[in-house]
Amino acid sequence: MNSPGTNPRVINDLFPGVQEALFGKNITPQQSAIWVRKTLENLTAKYPFEELRVKGPLVNLGPGLGNQGSNYEYAVSYFLNAGDDMTLSENPVIFLSPAQAQQVNLVGTGTPFGTSPVGYGMDYVTPKAIQTMLFIPGGIPFKFTRYGQYFWFGPQPGNTYQCYLPYQRRHPFQDANLGASPLFIPPEWQDICEYAAALRGAQSLRWPEQVKWMREILYGDPKNPEGRPGLLSAIDLQIERDQQKSSRQLMPVVARY
């Protein structure tokens, strides 16, 4: 049995299922691995998977610490672990001293990393909305946006603040031996991955009637308004299962943009 947030299987373990979905067609493990890779790239760019969710390093935001000495512009890679790219992210967390937090009426998240600051989640705004904040010096950067390879923070930090980013890393692959690449999806998603890979295979094999039939199987729940895959019913994400019994809190927000 796999541990939470892990999967012991590799891409080649899905080959029998892909071949079976194609009614035993004479395909190679390498063909199947390519179709599985494209499927994993597509799925993990859209849905959160615990197997890929990580926490970035603790970094500093402050005067002159950004890109080419910028106060507000920082490379996205600065917030990621070495060698990672990301597909999804939570909001960055900035740490303030208890006195700083009290001044702006914030409630913190505890004392991570063995220090005593208060943690506060930043809020995303659009590049247009953040423009009025980018060139205001001496503030606490509560807002952020992404523009290309960079994050922009506003207002400009007047002091050095510690920050980290929880994110979902891009699914890694072993290019030299694709079939041996570990799977970073839950076991219940493997059937979906096999059928989705087989759908790609049917398209490559010029098998249009099989493409239509396999798509109907892959999106098996007609009641699912989001079109989420699921062979019998639309599959629930781990994050949805974790919060099923929890209370919800709604906070009305009025944004300028």
C-alpha positions in Angstrom: 0.0 0.0 0.0 1.3 3.4 -0.9 1.9 6.1 1.7 -0.3 9.3 1.6 0.7 11.6 -1.2 2.9 9.0 -3.0 2.5 6.5 -5.8 5.0 3.6 -6.1 4.2 2.9 -9.8 5.9 4.0 -13.0 4.6 4.9 -16.5 5.3 1.4 -17.9 2.9 0.0 -15.3 0.0 1.6 -17.2 1.0 -0.1 -20.5 -1.3 -3.2 -20.1 -4.3 -0.9 -19.3 -3.6 1.3 -22.3 -3.3 -1.7 -24.6 -6.5 -3.3 -23.2 -8.4 -0.1 -23.8 -7.3 -0.3 -27.4 -8.6 -3.8 -27.7 -5.2 -5.4 -27.7 -3.8 -3.3 -30.6 -0.2 -4.0 -31.4 1.4 -1.0 -29.8 4.7 -0.6 -28.1 5.5 0.4 -24.5 7.3 3.4 -25.9 4.2 4.6 -27.8 2.1 4.1 -24.7 4.6 6.0 -22.5 4.5 9.0 -24.9 0.7 9.1 -24.7 0.7 8.7 -20.9 3.2 11.6 -20.7 1.0 13.9 -22.7 -1.9 12.9 -20.5 -0.1 13.5 -17.3 1.1 16.9 -18.5 -2.5 17.8 -19.3 -4.1 16.5 -16.1 -1.5 17.9 -13.7 -1.6 21.4 -15.3 -5.3 21.6 -14.4 -6.0 19.6 -11.2 -4.2 19.7 -7.8 -2.4 16.5 -6.9 -1.0 16.0 -3.4 1.9 14.0 -5.0 3.2 17.2 -6.6 2.4 19.8 -4.0 5.5 21.2 -2.3 6.6 24.2 -0.3 9.2 26.6 -1.8 12.3 27.9 0.1 12.2 30.7 2.5 13.4 33.8 0.6 13.7 37.5 1.2 11.8 40.4 -0.3 13.3 43.8 0.3 14.9 47.0 -1.2 17.2 46.1 -4.0 16.8 42.3 -3.7 14.7 41.8 -6.8 15.5 41.3 -10.5 18.5 43.6 -11.4 18.1 45.4 -8.1 14.4 45.9 -8.4 12.3 46.4 -5.2 9.1 44.9 -6.6 10.1 42.4 -9.4 11.4 38.9 -8.6 12.0 35.9 -10.7 9.4 33.1 -10.2 12.3 30.6 -10.0 13.5 32.5 -6.9 10.5 31.0 -5.0 10.8 27.5 -6.3 13.0 24.6 -5.2 16.1 24.0 -7.4 15.1 22.4 -10.8 11.4 22.9 -10.4 8.8 24.6 -12.5 5.2 25.0 -11.3 1.8 24.6 -12.8 -0.4 25.7 -9.8 0.3 27.7 -6.7 -1.3 29.0 -3.5 -0.7 32.6 -2.5 2.7 33.5 -1.2 3.1 33.8 2.6 4.9 36.9 4.0 6.1 36.9 7.6 5.8 40.0 9.8 6.9 40.6 13.3 4.0 40.5 15.8 4.3 44.3 16.2 4.0 44.8 12.4 1.0 42.5 12.2 -0.8 44.3 15.0 -0.2 47.6 13.3 -2.2 46.4 10.3 -4.7 44.3 12.2 -3.6 40.9 10.9 -3.9 37.5 12.4 -1.0 35.2 11.9 -0.5 31.5 11.2 2.0 30.6 13.9 5.7 30.4 14.2 7.1 28.3 11.3 10.8 27.7 10.6 11.6 28.1 14.3 11.2 31.9 14.2 8.6 34.2 15.8 7.0 36.1 12.9 3.4 36.1 12.0 2.5 34.6 8.6 0.0 36.3 6.3 -1.2 35.1 2.9 -0.8 37.7 0.1 -3.7 38.4 -2.4 -3.5 38.1 -6.1 -4.5 41.1 -8.3 -4.2 41.6 -12.0 -1.2 43.3 -13.6 -3.4 46.3 -14.4 -4.6 46.6 -10.8 -1.2 46.4 -9.2 0.3 49.2 -11.3 -0.8 51.9 -8.9 1.1 50.1 -6.1 4.4 49.1 -7.8 6.1 52.4 -7.4 4.9 53.2 -3.8 8.0 52.8 -1.7 8.3 51.8 2.0 5.3 49.6 2.3 4.4 46.0 3.1 3.8 44.0 -0.1 0.4 42.4 0.6 -0.5 42.2 -3.2 1.2 40.2 -6.0 0.7 39.3 -9.6 2.6 37.3 -12.2 3.9 38.7 -15.4 5.9 36.3 -17.6 8.9 34.9 -15.7 8.4 37.4 -12.8 6.3 38.1 -9.8 5.4 41.7 -9.1 4.8 42.8 -5.5 3.1 45.9 -4.3 3.6 48.2 -2.6 7.4 48.1 -2.7 8.8 46.5 0.5 10.4 49.2 2.7 12.2 46.5 4.8 13.3 43.0 4.3 10.5 40.4 4.7 10.7 36.7 4.6 8.4 34.9 2.2 7.6 31.4 0.8 5.4 30.0 -1.8 3.3 26.7 -1.6 3.0 25.4 -5.2 2.4 22.4 -7.4 5.5 21.4 -9.3 5.3 20.4 -12.9 5.2 16.6 -13.3 8.8 15.4 -13.8 9.9 12.7 -16.4 13.0 10.7 -17.0 13.6 11.6 -20.7 16.3 8.9 -21.0 13.9 6.2 -19.9 10.4 7.6 -20.1 8.7 4.3 -19.1 10.6 4.2 -15.8 9.3 7.7 -14.8 7.4 7.6 -11.5 3.8 8.5 -11.4 2.8 11.5 -9.3 -0.9 10.9 -9.4 -3.2 9.0 -6.9 -3.9 5.4 -7.7 -7.6 6.2 -8.4 -6.5 8.4 -11.4 -4.6 5.6 -13.1 -7.6 4.2 -14.9 -8.4 7.7 -16.1 -4.8 8.1 -17.3 -4.9 4.8 -19.1 -8.1 5.6 -21.0 -7.0 9.2 -21.8 -3.7 7.8 -23.1 -5.6 5.2 -25.2 -7.8 8.0 -26.5 -4.6 9.7 -27.8 -3.5 6.4 -29.2 -6.8 5.9 -31.0 -6.4 9.3 -32.6 -2.8 8.5 -33.6 -4.0 5.1 -35.1 -6.7 6.9 -37.1 -9.5 5.1 -35.3 -12.3 7.8 -35.1 -15.1 5.6 -33.8 -12.9 4.4 -31.0 -12.0 8.0 -30.1 -15.8 8.9 -29.7 -16.5 5.8 -27.7 -13.5 6.2 -25.4 -14.3 9.9 -24.7 -17.8 8.8 -23.6 -16.2 6.3 -21.2 -13.6 8.8 -19.9 -16.2 11.4 -19.0 -18.7 8.8 -17.7 -20.8 11.0 -15.4 -23.3 13.0 -17.4 -24.3 14.9 -14.2 -20.8 16.4 -13.8 -21.1 20.1 -14.9 -17.4 20.7 -15.0 -16.6 17.9 -17.4 -14.2 16.3 -15.0 -13.1 12.8 -16.0 -14.4 9.7 -14.2 -15.2 6.3 -15.6 -18.3 5.7 -13.5 -18.7 9.1 -11.7 -16.8 12.3 -11.8 -13.7 11.8 -9.6 -13.3 13.9 -6.5 -10.0 15.6 -5.8 -8.2 14.9 -2.6 -8.6 18.5 -1.4 -12.4 18.1 -1.9 -12.5 14.9 0.1 -10.5 16.4 2.9 -12.9 19.3 3.4 -16.2 17.4 3.0 -17.0 17.5 6.7 -15.6 20.9 7.4 -17.6 24.1 7.8 -17.3 26.8 5.2 -16.6 30.5 5.6 -17.7 33.0 3.0 -16.0 36.4 2.8 -17.5 39.0 0.5 -14.9 40.9 -1.5 -15.4 43.9 -3.8 -12.5 44.2 -6.2 -11.6 47.2 -8.3 -10.8 45.0 -11.3 
